Structure formats: C-alpha cells, structure tokens
C-alpha cells in the first residue's frame, strides 16, 4: 500500500515472505461530476475496505474498542483521512484517460470516513487537470488498480453521474485468465533467481487486473 496506511495492519497482512497478492480487497465506486458546460471536471472516489483490513485499521487506531460496530463523532474524526497521507509518487490507484490520452488528476480533497457493517468506507474528491467532454470514439475512462497488486479493487458500486443525466457509464472487467497468466509468468521469472523476495520486488502486474468505467455522452447542448 502506498498511502501511509497503518503500519501494524500492513505488517500483519504482509506476514514476512510474500506468498501471494493481493492482501487487501476494496470495493470501489466512482461519482463523475460535470461542470456547467457539460464537461467532466472531477471524480469522487469511494473505497469500501474488506472486513479483515478494517478490523486491523480500527485496532491500530484504537477505535471501536467495545466492538459495537459504531463510531463516536470523536472516533470518526480520528478515522477520517487515515488513508489520505499519500507518499510521493502514489497516484491514488485511479487513472483517467480521454480516449487514449492520459488525464491528470489532482491530489485528494474533501475526504470522509465512516464504519458500516464492520467495513470502513472512505471517500475523496479528485479534480481532472482539464475538463473532458466524453464522446463516442473518445470516451472518458477511469481505470482502477494498484500497480503492485497489493490491493485488489473491484468496481462494486454503480457509477454515479452528477450534473448530467444523458450520459452512459459502463463497467468493463479484465480478462482474469490472461491476467493470472501474466502474474504466474512474472513470479516464475522472479523466483528463478531467488527462493524468496521482499515485498517491494513483487512484479508490477496490477494493470492486468484493472477494472474500468467508460463514460460517453452526446454533445452538450
């Protein structure tokens, strides 16, 4: 993980020699925000952490010690932003493209956090470097993946569009068989030269497992 997340949780999950990835599972949602000109200008990202990782984070931060499944206002304030301390070079595991052209995204802002049914849910807002008018043949694409494949993202929530109702947002999943073959090949090549390897040498195969939302709109009137 590259967000400055809780070190105790990460250490427990890594557990010495790396046997397999991923270690953390996150259900994801994307809310695309349009400006007054009908162009996509920002995206709000939702992360719903798996129950095991949520438990480690809560324990690391000393929250919900009575296991009520609820947070006080003070505890919620302590939890908010725990995953927003991004280290230099971390791209937030969300990548935008206008057609085939990469679109930069801002650092996160306006973040929130809550606990629901044993799972931590956080949100944050990222602005596009330049507004995009998604069109047929040149859709606005949001890819969701961790290059290191430490975290597995699944777009489990339907995309939400704010500011326009005439656009179509479709979710595309990767060829998981092909992605697994890429992973196995990369691991075999790595292990051919070492019996074990440190976490930071795990092959950067996350893009092969990327899920994405493709957004198209008619011309804005």
RATA-V357858 format. One record per residue. N is the residue number from 1. RES is the residue in one small letter. PSI is psi in radians with two decimals (none if undefined). D_CENTER is the distance of its C-alpha to the mean C-alpha in whole Angstrom. Layout:
((N:RES:PSI:D_CENTER) (N:RES:PSI:D_CENTER))
//
This chain:
((1:x:2.58:11) (2:x:0.55:11) (3:x:0.13:11) (4:x:0.67:14) (5:x:3.07:13) (6:x:2.20:17) (7:x:-0.58:19) (8:x:-0.81:21) (9:x:-0.78:18) (10:x:-0.68:16) (11:x:-0.73:20) (12:x:-0.74:21) (13:x:-0.66:18) (14:x:-0.82:19) (15:x:0.72:22) (16:x:-2.23:24) (17:x:2.39:25) (18:x:2.04:21) (19:x:-0.67:22) (20:x:2.74:19) (21:x:2.79:16) (22:x:2.98:13) (23:x:-0.47:14) (24:x:2.45:11) (25:x:2.24:10) (26:x:2.10:7) (27:x:2.39:8) (28:x:2.60:6) (29:x:2.61:9) (30:x:2.28:10) (31:x:1.94:13) (32:x:2.27:15) (33:x:2.24:18) (34:x:2.57:21) (35:x:-3.09:24) (36:x:-0.35:27) (37:x:0.03:28) (38:x:0.31:26) (39:x:2.55:23) (40:x:2.22:19) (41:x:-0.26:19) (42:x:2.87:15) (43:x:2.29:12) (44:x:2.23:11) (45:x:2.31:8) (46:x:2.26:8) (47:x:2.16:6) (48:x:1.82:9) (49:x:2.62:10) (50:x:2.81:13) (51:x:-0.69:16) (52:x:-0.84:17) (53:x:-0.68:14) (54:x:-0.73:15) (55:x:-0.75:19) (56:x:-0.74:18) (57:x:-0.78:17) (58:x:-0.74:19) (59:x:-0.72:22) (60:x:-0.61:21) (61:x:-0.05:21) (62:x:0.64:24) (63:x:2.67:23) (64:x:0.89:25) (65:x:-0.32:27) (66:x:0.09:29) (67:x:0.80:27) (68:x:-0.29:27) (69:x:0.17:24) (70:x:2.63:24) (71:x:2.49:24) (72:x:2.94:26) (73:x:-0.67:26) (74:x:-0.73:26) (75:x:-0.68:24) (76:x:-0.68:21) (77:x:-0.63:22) (78:x:-0.61:21) (79:x:-0.61:18) (80:x:2.16:17) (81:x:0.04:15) (82:x:-0.47:15) (83:x:0.32:11) (84:x:0.06:12) (85:x:1.25:14) (86:x:2.36:13) (87:x:2.84:15) (88:x:2.33:17) (89:x:-0.17:15) (90:x:2.23:11) (91:x:0.11:10) (92:x:0.09:7) (93:x:0.36:5) (94:x:2.28:6) (95:x:2.31:10) (96:x:2.50:12) (97:x:2.45:16) (98:x:1.74:19) (99:x:-2.00:21) (100:x:0.10:20) (101:x:2.12:20) (102:x:2.48:17) (103:x:2.19:17) (104:x:2.63:16) (105:x:2.52:13) (106:x:2.98:15) (107:x:2.78:14) (108:x:2.65:12) (109:x:3.01:15) (110:x:0.86:16) (111:x:2.73:14) (112:x:2.89:15) (113:x:2.55:15) (114:x:2.94:17) (115:x:2.20:18) (116:x:2.11:18) (117:x:0.75:20) (118:x:0.09:19) (119:x:2.34:15) (120:x:2.31:14) (121:x:2.16:12) (122:x:2.70:11) (123:x:2.71:10) (124:x:2.77:11) (125:x:2.41:12) (126:x:2.29:12) (127:x:2.52:16) (128:x:2.50:16) (129:x:-0.57:19) (130:x:2.42:21) (131:x:2.59:21) (132:x:2.39:21) (133:x:1.71:23) (134:x:2.39:22) (135:x:2.82:25) (136:x:2.31:26) (137:x:-0.35:26) (138:x:1.14:23) (139:x:2.81:20) (140:x:2.14:17) (141:x:2.31:14) (142:x:2.01:11) (143:x:2.45:9) (144:x:1.96:6) (145:x:2.74:6) (146:x:2.03:7) (147:x:-0.59:11) (148:x:-0.18:12) (149:x:0.39:11) (150:x:-0.66:11) (151:x:2.35:8) (152:x:2.17:8) (153:x:2.42:6) (154:x:2.15:8) (155:x:1.53:9) (156:x:-0.27:11) (157:x:2.44:12) (158:x:2.39:15) (159:x:2.51:14) (160:x:2.37:16) (161:x:2.20:18) (162:x:2.09:20) (163:x:-0.29:23) (164:x:2.55:24) (165:x:0.08:25) (166:x:0.25:26) (167:x:2.79:23) (168:x:2.27:21) (169:x:2.11:18) (170:x:2.47:17) (171:x:2.32:15) (172:x:2.38:15) (173:x:2.71:15) (174:x:2.93:15) (175:x:1.70:19) (176:x:-0.52:18) (177:x:-0.80:21) (178:x:-0.68:21) (179:x:-0.73:18) (180:x:-0.62:20) (181:x:-0.68:23) (182:x:-0.77:21) (183:x:-0.85:20) (184:x:-0.70:23) (185:x:-0.75:25) (186:x:-0.69:23) (187:x:-0.71:23) (188:x:-0.72:27) (189:x:-0.70:28) (190:x:-0.78:26) (191:x:-0.21:28) (192:x:-0.35:31) (193:x:-0.04:32) (194:x:2.52:31) (195:x:-0.44:31) (196:x:2.88:28) (197:x:2.63:25) (198:x:2.81:23) (199:x:-0.68:20) (200:x:-0.01:19) (201:x:0.12:21) (202:x:2.38:19) (203:x:2.46:19) (204:x:1.36:16) (205:x:0.10:15) (206:x:-0.59:11) (207:x:-0.49:12) (208:x:-0.39:15) (209:x:0.21:12) (210:x:2.34:10) (211:x:2.72:10) (212:x:2.72:11) (213:x:2.23:13) (214:x:2.20:16) (215:x:2.19:18) (216:x:2.59:22) (217:x:2.64:24) (218:x:2.83:28) (219:x:2.39:30) (220:x:2.38:29) (221:x:none:33))
//
